[in-house]
Amino acid sequence: MTELLEATGIMLPAREDMAPGAVLLRGRALVLEADILSALASVTAAAPFRHMTTPGGYVMSAAMTNCGAAGWVTDRTGYRYAAVDPETGQPWPAMPESFRRLANEAAADAGYAGFMPDSCLINRYLPGARLSLHQDKDERDFTQPIVSVSLGLPATFQFGGRRRADPVARYPLRHGDIAVWGGPSRLFHHGVLAIKEGGHARLGRQRINLTFRAAL
């Protein structure tokens, strides 16, 4: 198996099965890194990051924005996909072609050929921010996978099972890693532990996560 040498000196597999239908592709996004980071800057300039509120009134520690035909939003009325940015009343920025290409190719590498996302949720984590265990279940078609791209600061990804109480495995994520899950693991719980203090050469003191979905 091909190995990927991390800056820490730890050897990690370039491809790792997390569960049936769930794959971790280490460094897979680096082939399009320059295009992805340039497109990211354009998207977030048009639709800036903001801290959304859950239906229960909790302000999420990760800041969010979206691009594509629909964006995932949360407020006191619930979780949903919306065609317009509720802060501006304007459509979300179009999904950049580099984003779509990366998601499509990574999904194919993981066994999900033909994936064409129509939504990309973009999360920004500063040190201390986290994302509790949850399921991605606001989409209409659960036959389509989730493609999650990690950029910037390292993170610890938690991947559990269909029930919240199921055992949870932890996986280190680095800049350029992509997690893909679908099929039997499509509704598995997942989350991110609190981001540790640090800095990244290209993105500074933050972690950016791109989550691609077929939402509509």
Backbone torsions as a table, in degrees:
resi	resn	phi	psi	omega
1	MET	NA	136.0	178.1
2	THR	-64.1	137.4	-179.5
3	GLU	-111.3	150.5	177.9
4	LEU	-116.5	124.6	-179.5
5	LEU	-87.8	117.3	176.9
6	GLU	-82.1	161.9	179.3
7	ALA	-60.7	-24.3	179.5
8	THR	-77.1	-9.7	-176.4
9	GLY	90.7	-2.0	-179.7
10	ILE	-82.6	130.2	178.6
11	MET	-87.3	124.0	-179.4
12	LEU	-124.0	145.9	178.3
13	PRO	-65.3	141.0	179.4
14	ALA	-70.8	-22.6	176.8
15	ARG	-136.5	129.9	-177.0
16	GLU	-138.6	128.8	175.5
17	ASP	-81.6	122.0	179.4
18	MET	-91.4	-30.7	-179.0
19	ALA	-170.2	168.3	175.4
20	PRO	-55.7	120.5	-179.3
21	GLY	86.5	1.6	-177.1
22	ALA	-124.2	125.7	-173.6
23	VAL	-132.8	142.3	173.2
24	LEU	-110.0	121.9	-178.2
25	LEU	-110.5	102.0	-174.0
26	ARG	-78.3	129.0	177.3
27	GLY	75.1	7.4	-172.6
28	ARG	-64.5	-28.8	-177.4
29	ALA	-80.3	-11.1	-173.6
30	LEU	-66.2	-24.5	179.9
31	VAL	-63.0	-26.9	179.2
32	LEU	-117.1	22.2	-172.9
33	GLU	-53.8	-51.0	-175.8
34	ALA	-61.7	-44.5	-179.8
35	ASP	-65.8	-40.8	-178.7
36	ILE	-64.6	-45.1	-178.3
37	LEU	-68.2	-36.8	177.0
38	SER	-65.6	-44.4	179.4
39	ALA	-66.2	-36.6	178.4
40	LEU	-60.3	-43.0	179.6
41	ALA	-61.8	-39.6	179.7
42	SER	-67.6	-42.3	-179.6
43	VAL	-63.2	-47.1	-175.6
44	THR	-74.3	-19.3	172.7
45	ALA	-71.9	-35.8	-179.3
46	ALA	-80.9	-33.3	-179.8
47	ALA	-134.5	86.6	-173.8
48	PRO	-61.6	156.6	175.3
49	PHE	-62.1	148.5	174.3
50	ARG	-150.5	157.0	177.7
51	HIS	-94.4	111.6	-178.3
52	MET	-84.1	161.3	-178.5
53	THR	-110.8	136.3	178.8
54	THR	-77.5	165.6	176.7
55	PRO	-56.5	-28.3	179.2
56	GLY	-83.0	0.8	178.6
57	GLY	92.1	5.7	179.5
58	TYR	-83.4	129.0	177.1
59	VAL	-85.2	122.0	-175.1
60	MET	-68.4	139.0	-176.3
61	SER	-74.2	-26.8	175.3
62	ALA	-87.5	134.5	175.3
63	ALA	-82.0	150.0	-172.1
64	MET	-135.2	155.9	165.4
65	THR	-156.0	-177.2	-175.3
66	ASN	-146.3	162.9	165.1
67	CYS	-145.8	160.0	-178.0
68	GLY	113.6	-172.5	-177.3
69	ALA	-68.6	-23.6	179.1
70	ALA	-146.3	149.3	177.7
71	GLY	-121.3	143.0	177.7
72	TRP	-80.3	129.8	180.0
73	VAL	-134.0	157.4	175.0
74	THR	-142.0	139.8	173.6
75	ASP	-154.4	-166.2	-176.1
76	ARG	-66.2	-15.4	-179.8
77	THR	-90.2	-11.2	176.2
78	GLY	135.3	-178.6	176.8
79	TYR	-95.2	142.1	-179.5
80	ARG	-171.9	170.1	170.1
81	TYR	-102.5	139.3	-178.7
82	ALA	-133.0	142.0	-178.5
83	ALA	-76.2	-19.8	-178.5
84	VAL	-122.4	153.9	175.3
85	ASP	-73.3	118.7	-177.5
86	PRO	-64.8	-17.4	179.8
87	GLU	-83.4	-25.8	-176.8
88	THR	-116.6	-18.9	-174.5
89	GLY	74.0	7.1	-179.3
90	GLN	-104.7	155.8	175.4
91	PRO	-58.0	149.6	174.7
92	TRP	-62.6	154.3	176.3
93	PRO	-56.3	146.0	176.8
94	ALA	-61.1	148.9	178.4
95	MET	-71.7	124.0	179.0
96	PRO	-60.9	147.3	-179.2
97	GLU	-61.3	-34.7	178.6
98	SER	-64.9	-35.8	175.9
99	PHE	-62.8	-50.6	-176.4
100	ARG	-61.7	-42.3	-179.9
101	ARG	-63.2	-45.3	-179.0
102	LEU	-61.3	-45.7	-179.2
103	ALA	-63.5	-43.4	-179.7
104	ASN	-62.9	-45.2	-177.2
105	GLU	-71.5	-39.5	178.5
106	ALA	-65.5	-41.3	177.8
107	ALA	-61.5	-42.4	178.8
108	ALA	-63.0	-40.7	177.2
109	ASP	-59.2	-31.5	-177.9
110	ALA	-90.0	0.3	177.3
111	GLY	102.7	10.7	-179.1
112	TYR	-117.7	72.8	-178.5
113	ALA	-66.6	145.8	175.1
114	GLY	84.6	8.1	179.3
115	PHE	-67.3	125.3	179.0
116	MET	-128.2	93.7	-177.5
117	PRO	-68.0	145.4	173.8
118	ASP	-113.9	0.5	-179.4
119	SER	-144.9	139.5	174.1
120	CYS	-132.4	112.6	173.7
121	LEU	-86.3	128.2	-178.2
122	ILE	-113.2	117.3	179.2
123	ASN	-106.2	140.0	174.0
124	ARG	-117.7	120.6	179.2
125	TYR	-109.6	120.5	167.4
126	LEU	-91.1	163.9	178.6
127	PRO	-51.3	132.5	-178.2
128	GLY	98.8	-22.3	179.1
129	ALA	-73.4	150.6	-178.4
130	ARG	-149.7	173.1	175.9
131	LEU	-138.6	116.4	-175.5
132	SER	-69.9	162.1	-179.9
133	LEU	-57.3	133.8	-178.7
134	HIS	-158.4	169.0	172.8
135	GLN	-110.6	144.7	171.2
136	ASP	-89.2	100.4	-173.6
137	LYS	-136.0	19.1	177.4
138	ASP	-93.4	-0.8	179.9
139	GLU	-83.9	158.7	-177.5
140	ARG	-84.9	-27.9	-173.0
141	ASP	-121.6	102.0	-178.6
142	PHE	-80.2	0.2	175.3
143	THR	-78.2	-13.3	179.8
144	GLN	-93.1	142.5	-176.4
145	PRO	-78.4	173.5	168.8
146	ILE	-106.1	135.7	176.4
147	VAL	-120.9	119.4	-173.1
148	SER	-121.6	118.2	-174.4
149	VAL	-106.9	128.1	179.6
150	SER	-101.5	132.4	178.6
151	LEU	-135.3	147.1	175.7
152	GLY	85.1	-138.8	-176.3
153	LEU	-57.1	148.1	176.5
154	PRO	-67.5	159.7	-179.6
155	ALA	-144.8	165.1	171.8
156	THR	-112.3	114.9	-178.1
157	PHE	-90.0	133.0	176.7
158	GLN	-105.9	130.2	179.9
159	PHE	-133.2	115.8	-174.9
160	GLY	-109.4	-127.7	-178.1
161	GLY	-136.0	-168.4	-177.1
162	ARG	-68.2	-31.4	176.0
163	ARG	-95.6	143.4	-179.0
164	ARG	-61.0	-29.9	-177.9
165	ALA	-82.0	-3.8	-179.9
166	ASP	-64.9	154.4	177.4
167	PRO	-55.9	146.0	-177.0
168	VAL	-118.3	127.2	174.9
169	ALA	-96.6	153.5	180.0
170	ARG	-118.7	137.8	-177.5
171	TYR	-132.0	128.7	174.9
172	PRO	-72.2	134.6	177.4
173	LEU	-116.8	137.3	178.2
174	ARG	-123.2	170.4	178.8
175	HIS	-52.9	122.2	177.9
176	GLY	98.5	-9.2	179.4
177	ASP	-74.2	147.7	178.0
178	ILE	-131.0	128.1	172.6
179	ALA	-104.3	135.2	178.9
180	VAL	-129.0	129.2	175.4
181	TRP	-141.7	144.0	-178.7
182	GLY	-169.2	-165.0	179.5
183	GLY	55.9	-127.2	-177.3
184	PRO	-66.3	-18.0	-179.5
185	SER	-106.6	9.1	-174.6
186	ARG	-55.6	-37.1	-177.8
187	LEU	-104.5	23.6	176.9
188	PHE	-71.8	146.0	176.8
189	HIS	-71.1	145.3	179.9
190	HIS	-154.8	162.3	-179.7
191	GLY	-171.7	-176.2	-178.7
192	VAL	-133.1	127.8	175.7
193	LEU	-69.6	164.4	-178.4
194	ALA	-54.6	132.1	-179.8
195	ILE	-71.3	135.2	179.8
196	LYS	-84.4	155.3	178.7
197	GLU	-60.9	143.9	179.0
198	GLY	169.3	-170.1	179.3
199	GLY	-147.8	148.6	178.6
200	HIS	-119.0	142.9	-174.6
201	ALA	-59.3	-34.7	-176.6
202	ARG	-100.6	-31.8	-172.4
203	LEU	-116.5	-1.6	175.2
204	GLY	72.4	-138.9	-171.5
205	ARG	-92.2	56.9	-178.3
206	GLN	-159.9	157.4	169.6
207	ARG	-116.8	134.1	175.8
208	ILE	-112.9	134.9	177.1
209	ASN	-124.4	127.6	175.9
210	LEU	-104.9	120.0	179.2
211	THR	-115.6	112.5	-177.2
212	PHE	-95.4	136.5	-177.8
213	ARG	-143.4	153.1	165.7
214	ALA	-95.9	95.4	-168.3
215	ALA	-91.6	-31.0	-170.2
216	LEU	-101.7	NA	NA
